[in-house]
Amino acid sequence: MRVSGTTAAITATTIIAPANIEMEEKARRTVGGPFVCEPMYPPSLFFAVAPLIAWMVFIFLMSTSVGGSVHTNSALDTFLAHYFPQWNRTLTWPQRDALHFYLRKLAHVAEYAVLGALAVRALRRLRPQFAPAPVLWKAWAFATCYAATDEFHQIFVPGRTAKATDVLLDSAGAALGTGLITWIAYRRPQRLRPQDNGA
């Protein structure tokens, strides 16, 4: 009995389609399976690393005299006088110094949380096949190494000092940023595509 081309195509589609759906569902549940996550954007080197480099430049500038305690203390005084004048008048100098100290340490954590998140973003764009764990630790290691070099740079800046405790704060901020953004990024649904097998 002869089977028409249309009938054969419909039959093949009926058999193959459920199998493809089952394979995609299995790949979604398996990290490093036969499918890899395909990003919604092209893996352009510039768009992947430009925000990361821009933020690194910002951190470098804040490690110069621009981000010194003299300037940040003045900025804090101006902010308090403008937005919280009554509270500003009641603050004692020890309280003001303590507030300034803790805000500067919080800035360390925030700076490197953003850096860690941007490092994860860059890795996911350039290496979408990476599983979450390698992305997280590579981004954290990168941010921590940059923190160490940044503190070393401050040795040569007048009015700035290098502190190991600041590197630890930066590393903690990087861990916070990389962990949070990795958790958010890998919870989002991704389009799946079969890996190229040379066919």
Backbone as CSV, one residue per row, in Angstrom:
resi,resn,N_x,N_y,N_z,CA_x,CA_y,CA_z,C_x,C_y,C_z
1,MET,0.857,-1.194,0.000,0.000,0.000,0.000,0.887,1.237,0.000
2,ARG,0.583,2.172,-0.858,1.377,3.399,-0.963,0.877,4.410,0.067
3,VAL,1.834,5.080,0.693,1.493,6.115,1.660,1.912,7.459,1.091
4,SER,1.014,8.408,1.094,1.313,9.725,0.523,2.319,10.454,1.395
5,GLY,2.994,11.453,0.776,3.997,12.230,1.512,3.383,12.993,2.669
6,THR,2.186,13.540,2.465,1.526,14.309,3.517,1.194,13.436,4.707
7,THR,0.686,12.232,4.428,0.331,11.301,5.516,1.562,10.882,6.297
8,ALA,2.677,10.642,5.591,3.918,10.260,6.262,4.445,11.370,7.139
9,ALA,4.361,12.615,6.652,4.849,13.758,7.424,4.038,13.935,8.685
10,ILE,2.707,13.800,8.582,1.849,13.953,9.755,2.154,12.873,10.780
11,THR,2.350,11.648,10.293,2.650,10.533,11.187,3.983,10.752,11.914
12,ALA,4.997,11.194,11.163,6.312,11.449,11.764,6.236,12.550,12.803
13,THR,5.489,13.628,12.488,5.343,14.745,13.427,4.658,14.284,14.699
14,THR,3.637,13.424,14.549,2.893,12.917,15.706,3.788,12.098,16.620
15,ILE,4.737,11.361,16.035,5.626,10.508,16.830,6.757,11.310,17.462
16,ILE,7.346,12.255,16.691,8.552,12.959,17.130,8.238,14.079,18.114
17,ALA,7.119,14.811,17.897,6.814,15.982,18.726,6.743,15.659,20.206
18,PRO,5.997,14.615,20.642,5.999,14.306,22.085,7.381,13.978,22.613
19,ALA,8.190,13.301,21.801,9.545,12.957,22.242,10.381,14.208,22.453
20,ASN,10.246,15.187,21.541,10.994,16.438,21.695,10.572,17.185,22.946
21,ILE,9.256,17.212,23.202,8.755,17.897,24.392,9.298,17.241,25.651
22,GLU,9.314,15.889,25.650,9.832,15.168,26.811,11.304,15.446,27.025
23,MET,12.077,15.526,25.926,13.510,15.811,26.035,13.746,17.207,26.582
24,GLU,12.953,18.191,26.140,13.107,19.561,26.623,12.781,19.658,28.102
25,GLU,11.730,18.968,28.541,11.373,18.996,29.948,12.466,18.366,30.793
26,LYS,13.045,17.261,30.299,14.136,16.611,31.016,15.349,17.515,31.101
27,ALA,15.636,18.243,30.013,16.793,19.146,30.001,16.612,20.286,30.970
28,ARG,15.369,20.747,31.135,15.122,21.831,32.079,15.429,21.405,33.508
29,ARG,15.261,20.127,33.794,15.480,19.642,35.150,16.911,19.170,35.381
30,THR,17.709,19.113,34.342,19.067,18.563,34.439,20.093,19.628,34.093
31,VAL,20.948,19.968,35.057,22.014,20.924,34.792,23.130,20.204,34.049
32,GLY,23.565,20.780,32.917,24.628,20.169,32.138,24.154,19.006,31.307
33,GLY,22.828,18.916,31.002,22.288,17.855,30.184,22.569,18.104,28.713
34,PRO,21.841,17.435,27.813,22.102,17.560,26.379,21.662,18.891,25.806
35,PHE,20.993,19.705,26.613,20.564,21.012,26.147,21.276,22.084,26.947
36,VAL,21.448,23.223,26.349,22.059,24.351,27.034,21.119,25.525,26.945
37,CYS,21.243,26.437,27.914,20.394,27.621,27.928,20.851,28.579,26.838
38,GLU,19.930,29.018,26.045,20.252,29.999,25.009,19.728,31.353,25.458
39,PRO,20.580,32.363,25.624,20.118,33.658,26.099,19.224,34.329,25.075
40,MET,18.462,35.300,25.574,17.564,36.052,24.714,18.303,37.134,23.931
41,TYR,19.616,37.208,24.073,20.403,38.268,23.470,21.617,37.648,22.795
42,PRO,22.189,38.281,21.783,23.392,37.744,21.145,24.593,37.881,22.063
43,PRO,25.520,36.919,22.040,26.683,36.973,22.931,27.719,37.990,22.472
44,SER,27.340,39.251,22.410,28.247,40.305,21.984,29.241,40.609,23.094
45,LEU,30.523,40.631,22.747,31.561,40.897,23.746,31.385,42.280,24.364
46,PHE,31.088,43.279,23.534,30.979,44.650,24.047,29.842,44.776,25.047
47,PHE,28.652,44.324,24.678,27.500,44.477,25.555,27.600,43.579,26.779
48,ALA,28.411,42.536,26.696,28.593,41.664,27.854,29.497,42.296,28.900
49,VAL,30.576,42.938,28.452,31.587,43.413,29.408,31.576,44.920,29.632
50,ALA,30.897,45.690,28.799,30.931,47.156,28.936,30.433,47.626,30.299
51,PRO,29.263,47.161,30.802,28.833,47.608,32.133,29.807,47.195,33.230
52,LEU,30.385,46.010,33.099,31.353,45.531,34.091,32.585,46.430,34.125
53,ILE,33.121,46.757,32.962,34.312,47.612,32.897,33.994,49.014,33.406
54,ALA,32.827,49.529,33.053,32.437,50.863,33.512,32.378,50.913,35.041
55,TRP,31.828,49.874,35.649,31.747,49.851,37.118,33.127,49.692,37.750
56,MET,34.004,48.942,37.110,35.365,48.817,37.616,36.085,50.163,37.578
57,VAL,35.861,50.923,36.526,36.450,52.264,36.440,35.904,53.159,37.552
58,PHE,34.599,53.051,37.825,33.995,53.839,38.906,34.636,53.497,40.250
59,ILE,34.806,52.203,40.517,35.436,51.797,41.776,36.868,52.323,41.855
60,PHE,37.578,52.261,40.742,38.954,52.772,40.721,38.984,54.270,41.058
61,LEU,38.059,55.027,40.470,38.005,56.472,40.740,37.662,56.748,42.204
62,MET,36.765,55.945,42.766,36.405,56.143,44.166,37.539,55.739,45.106
63,SER,38.529,55.030,44.591,39.683,54.655,45.400,40.779,55.710,45.364
64,THR,40.581,56.747,44.580,41.515,57.870,44.561,41.114,58.863,45.643
65,SER,41.714,60.024,45.618,41.380,61.040,46.620,39.938,61.521,46.494
66,VAL,39.316,61.283,45.332,37.916,61.671,45.144,37.021,60.985,46.161
67,GLY,37.322,59.733,46.467,36.520,58.998,47.433,37.111,58.973,48.823
68,GLY,38.034,59.879,49.105,38.652,59.937,50.422,37.677,60.349,51.504
69,SER,38.062,60.117,52.754,37.170,60.409,53.879,36.840,61.889,54.005
70,VAL,37.760,62.747,53.586,37.490,64.188,53.663,36.297,64.551,52.781
71,HIS,36.287,64.037,51.557,35.202,64.360,50.639,33.888,63.705,51.055
72,THR,33.947,62.433,51.471,32.713,61.760,51.859,32.133,62.341,53.151
73,ASN,32.998,62.778,54.052,32.515,63.410,55.285,31.815,64.722,54.976
74,SER,32.383,65.487,54.051,31.755,66.743,53.637,30.411,66.486,52.962
75,ALA,30.366,65.453,52.122,29.121,65.115,51.443,28.052,64.684,52.441
76,LEU,28.453,63.938,53.470,27.505,63.527,54.499,26.963,64.727,55.270
77,ASP,27.843,65.662,55.618,27.396,66.869,56.322,26.387,67.646,55.495
78,THR,26.673,67.784,54.211,25.755,68.512,53.325,24.407,67.808,53.221
79,PHE,24.445,66.482,53.111,23.214,65.698,52.997,22.364,65.823,54.262
80,LEU,23.002,65.679,55.417,22.257,65.771,56.672,21.696,67.171,56.891
81,ALA,22.481,68.193,56.570,22.022,69.573,56.764,20.845,69.898,55.855
82,HIS,20.810,69.308,54.676,19.748,69.625,53.715,18.477,68.829,53.969
83,TYR,18.618,67.517,54.242,17.447,66.652,54.345,17.025,66.360,55.791
84,PHE,17.954,66.406,56.719,17.632,66.127,58.126,18.236,67.207,59.029
85,PRO,17.796,68.456,58.881,18.448,69.556,59.627,18.313,69.422,61.136
86,GLN,17.149,68.987,61.621,16.974,68.867,63.069,17.863,67.776,63.642
87,TRP,17.878,66.629,62.991,18.733,65.535,63.456,20.201,65.931,63.360
88,ASN,20.555,66.669,62.312,21.944,67.087,62.120,22.420,67.968,63.271
89,ARG,21.521,68.807,63.793,21.914,69.708,64.890,22.087,68.969,66.218
90,THR,21.437,67.803,66.339,21.530,67.076,67.613,22.654,66.040,67.620
91,LEU,23.237,65.757,66.465,24.303,64.760,66.400,25.570,65.284,67.061
92,THR,26.158,64.435,67.918,27.454,64.788,68.478,28.548,64.386,67.484
93,TRP,29.752,64.894,67.683,30.830,64.554,66.773,31.176,63.062,66.792
94,PRO,31.207,62.419,67.967,31.441,60.954,67.944,30.351,60.201,67.177
95,GLN,29.098,60.632,67.308,28.012,59.982,66.568,28.159,60.210,65.059
96,ARG,28.541,61.415,64.716,28.733,61.729,63.295,29.882,60.903,62.702
97,ASP,30.959,60.791,63.462,32.098,59.990,62.987,31.720,58.517,62.838
98,ALA,30.938,58.005,63.791,30.513,56.606,63.704,29.611,56.387,62.495
99,LEU,28.680,57.323,62.256,27.792,57.220,61.103,28.589,57.244,59.805
100,HIS,29.566,58.135,59.737,30.406,58.229,58.552,31.196,56.941,58.333
101,PHE,31.724,56.366,59.407,32.510,55.137,59.317,31.664,53.987,58.771
102,TYR,30.482,53.791,59.345,29.645,52.658,58.930,29.083,52.845,57.522
103,LEU,28.830,54.070,57.141,28.367,54.312,55.771,29.458,53.989,54.760
104,ARG,30.692,54.315,55.085,31.794,53.995,54.184,31.977,52.474,54.059
105,LYS,31.825,51.762,55.154,31.957,50.302,55.091,30.786,49.693,54.317
106,LEU,29.591,50.256,54.500,28.439,49.788,53.732,28.647,50.039,52.241
107,ALA,29.304,51.145,51.913,29.593,51.451,50.506,30.514,50.395,49.899
108,HIS,31.461,49.891,50.689,32.337,48.807,50.206,31.501,47.599,49.793
109,VAL,30.595,47.190,50.667,29.763,46.018,50.390,28.900,46.257,49.150
110,ALA,28.292,47.443,49.063,27.406,47.744,47.939,28.159,47.788,46.613
111,GLU,29.338,48.424,46.619,30.138,48.512,45.400,30.452,47.136,44.826
112,TYR,30.861,46.242,45.696,31.298,44.930,45.201,30.139,43.957,45.029
113,ALA,29.003,44.241,45.638,27.806,43.468,45.312,27.395,43.745,43.869
114,VAL,27.459,45.008,43.481,27.149,45.371,42.091,28.186,44.773,41.144
115,LEU,29.465,44.844,41.522,30.521,44.282,40.668,30.326,42.776,40.476
116,GLY,30.022,42.078,41.554,29.780,40.640,41.444,28.600,40.321,40.548
117,ALA,27.523,41.104,40.683,26.342,40.886,39.840,26.666,41.132,38.368
118,LEU,27.442,42.167,38.083,27.811,42.457,36.696,28.754,41.391,36.136
119,ALA,29.595,40.826,36.993,30.468,39.737,36.545,29.645,38.497,36.182
120,VAL,28.622,38.205,36.967,27.726,37.090,36.639,27.022,37.361,35.312
121,ARG,26.562,38.581,35.130,25.878,38.951,33.877,26.787,38.724,32.673
122,ALA,28.046,39.160,32.803,28.984,39.012,31.690,29.245,37.534,31.385
123,LEU,29.433,36.733,32.422,29.691,35.311,32.208,28.497,34.607,31.569
124,ARG,27.309,34.951,31.997,26.119,34.307,31.440,25.922,34.677,29.976
125,ARG,26.306,35.881,29.602,26.175,36.284,28.204,27.237,35.641,27.331
126,LEU,28.443,35.522,27.857,29.542,34.977,27.059,29.604,33.450,27.110
127,ARG,29.158,32.864,28.220,29.198,31.413,28.382,27.843,30.916,28.885
128,PRO,26.815,30.965,28.028,25.477,30.555,28.495,25.375,29.089,28.840
129,GLN,26.353,28.275,28.406,26.295,26.849,28.704,26.784,26.529,30.112
130,PHE,27.371,27.507,30.818,27.871,27.261,32.161,26.714,26.976,33.122
131,ALA,26.943,26.036,34.024,25.993,25.776,35.102,26.095,26.892,36.147
132,PRO,25.098,27.027,37.038,25.116,28.129,38.021,26.345,28.160,38.909
133,ALA,26.787,26.988,39.412,27.899,26.973,40.373,29.198,27.545,39.794
134,PRO,29.650,27.133,38.601,30.863,27.744,38.048,30.719,29.239,37.795
135,VAL,29.558,29.677,37.359,29.333,31.107,37.136,29.494,31.867,38.443
136,LEU,28.906,31.335,39.504,28.940,32.027,40.797,30.360,32.155,41.323
137,TRP,31.101,31.025,41.378,32.424,31.124,42.002,33.426,31.860,41.133
138,LYS,33.297,31.772,39.817,34.204,32.517,38.939,33.972,34.016,39.081
139,ALA,32.712,34.426,39.131,32.392,35.848,39.289,32.852,36.352,40.651
140,TRP,32.635,35.543,41.702,33.079,35.946,43.041,34.599,36.067,43.106
141,ALA,35.320,35.101,42.535,36.780,35.148,42.551,37.296,36.364,41.799
142,PHE,36.667,36.678,40.670,37.074,37.848,39.895,36.904,39.120,40.716
143,ALA,35.751,39.287,41.348,35.480,40.495,42.136,36.415,40.588,43.334
144,THR,36.695,39.464,43.980,37.585,39.470,45.142,39.015,39.835,44.733
145,CYS,39.480,39.310,43.620,40.816,39.665,43.124,40.898,41.147,42.787
146,TYR,39.831,41.671,42.207,39.833,43.104,41.893,39.855,43.928,43.182
147,ALA,39.167,43.447,44.213,39.186,44.156,45.499,40.599,44.213,46.067
148,ALA,41.329,43.104,45.955,42.700,43.081,46.471,43.599,44.047,45.707
149,THR,43.468,44.062,44.378,44.290,44.986,43.585,43.895,46.438,43.844
150,ASP,42.623,46.661,44.122,42.149,48.021,44.392,42.721,48.540,45.711
151,GLU,42.750,47.692,46.720,43.345,48.101,47.989,44.850,48.332,47.833
152,PHE,45.512,47.491,47.034,46.938,47.686,46.780,47.183,49.027,46.095
153,HIS,46.290,49.388,45.184,46.410,50.674,44.482,46.341,51.844,45.458
154,GLN,45.573,51.690,46.536,45.402,52.802,47.478,46.665,53.090,48.293
155,ILE,47.614,52.149,48.290,48.885,52.400,48.976,49.583,53.622,48.376
156,PHE,49.403,53.818,47.071,50.110,54.878,46.359,49.281,56.165,46.234
157,VAL,48.112,56.200,46.875,47.242,57.380,46.791,47.377,58.176,48.082
158,PRO,47.780,59.436,48.004,47.897,60.258,49.214,46.546,60.364,49.930
159,GLY,46.581,60.164,51.232,45.361,60.258,52.017,44.544,58.977,52.069
160,ARG,44.966,57.935,51.358,44.250,56.652,51.389,45.154,55.584,51.965
161,THR,44.553,54.565,52.550,45.315,53.461,53.122,44.707,52.141,52.651
162,ALA,45.546,51.127,52.590,45.083,49.788,52.212,44.815,48.985,53.482
163,LYS,43.652,48.328,53.525,43.265,47.553,54.701,42.770,46.177,54.277
164,ALA,43.265,45.158,54.960,42.815,43.795,54.671,41.336,43.628,55.022
165,THR,40.889,44.339,56.057,39.478,44.227,56.447,38.552,44.752,55.344
166,ASP,39.021,45.742,54.590,38.211,46.244,53.480,38.101,45.212,52.363
167,VAL,39.184,44.443,52.143,39.117,43.368,51.149,38.096,42.319,51.582
168,LEU,38.062,42.013,52.879,37.078,41.052,53.380,35.655,41.572,53.195
169,LEU,35.453,42.849,53.449,34.124,43.450,53.231,33.751,43.404,51.755
170,ASP,34.721,43.737,50.907,34.462,43.699,49.466,34.118,42.279,49.017
171,SER,34.844,41.300,49.554,34.593,39.908,49.203,33.196,39.471,49.649
172,ALA,32.793,39.921,50.837,31.449,39.601,51.322,30.385,40.236,50.435
173,GLY,30.637,41.476,50.020,29.702,42.129,49.109,29.611,41.410,47.779
174,ALA,30.759,40.956,47.280,30.768,40.203,46.016,29.987,38.906,46.155
175,ALA,30.143,38.223,47.291,29.396,36.981,47.525,27.899,37.255,47.553
176,LEU,27.520,38.357,48.190,26.103,38.727,48.239,25.558,39.001,46.842
177,GLY,26.293,39.801,46.068,25.832,40.157,44.729,25.786,38.982,43.780
178,THR,26.843,38.161,43.788,26.867,37.012,42.880,25.810,35.981,43.259
179,GLY,25.650,35.750,44.552,24.656,34.775,44.989,23.243,35.201,44.648
180,LEU,22.932,36.468,44.894,21.577,36.951,44.639,21.247,36.958,43.153
181,ILE,22.153,37.492,42.333,21.867,37.591,40.906,21.861,36.212,40.247
182,THR,22.701,35.281,40.735,22.690,33.926,40.188,21.378,33.229,40.512
183,TRP,20.909,33.395,41.726,19.632,32.793,42.124,18.491,33.341,41.280
184,ILE,18.495,34.666,41.039,17.437,35.278,40.232,17.541,34.834,38.777
185,ALA,18.767,34.863,38.228,18.957,34.592,36.801,18.583,33.164,36.434
186,TYR,18.971,32.207,37.256,18.732,30.815,36.902,17.345,30.323,37.304
187,ARG,16.572,31.166,37.936,15.174,30.818,38.193,14.276,31.236,37.034
188,ARG,14.764,32.156,36.199,13.965,32.602,35.065,13.918,31.524,33.997
189,PRO,12.788,31.374,33.313,12.731,30.386,32.230,13.646,30.787,31.091
190,GLN,14.333,29.819,30.509,15.260,30.048,29.413,14.796,29.272,28.191
191,ARG,15.067,29.801,27.033,14.843,29.031,25.823,15.928,27.962,25.723
192,LEU,15.577,26.806,25.237,16.523,25.708,25.136,16.790,25.386,23.683
193,ARG,18.025,25.024,23.404,18.378,24.609,22.058,19.311,23.413,22.159
194,PRO,19.216,22.469,21.218,20.142,21.341,21.266,21.561,21.819,21.002
195,GLN,22.530,21.193,21.646,23.923,21.506,21.354,24.254,21.069,19.938
196,ASP,25.157,21.839,19.314,25.585,21.476,17.973,26.362,20.164,18.025
197,ASN,25.964,19.206,17.197,26.643,17.922,17.200,27.332,17.642,15.880
198,GLY,27.554,18.730,15.093,28.251,18.582,13.831,27.339,18.179,12.702
199,ALA,26.016,18.034,12.984,25.085,17.636,11.933,24.731,18.818,11.071
